[in-house]
Amino acid sequence: MSAARTSLRIRPPAGAGAPAIAPLLGPLGYPASEDEVIARLPRLTNVPHARALVAELDGTVVGVVTGHVLSSIHANQLAGWL
């Protein structure tokens, strides 16, 4: 018996990833339509110190994360926010 193989890929949300993000946001308390996510992504990706990534399992987007690097009042170094 051979073990099932799965493929996990972390990538930017370009292409088919953008519409797949909307249903992932609602359960997190951030409901958004596909159109809203598609409109917001360019604003996020045009910020030099911000990134959005999706997790794709066997070709299906199953997760999303955004990360930001910013200056803060509580530290001398840059801080990260996920």
Buried (B, 14 or more C-beta within 10 A) or exposed (E): EEEEEEEEEEEEBEEEBBBBBBEBBEEEEEEBEEEEBBEBBEEBBEEEEBBBBBBBEEEEBEBBEBEBEEEEEEEEEEEEEE
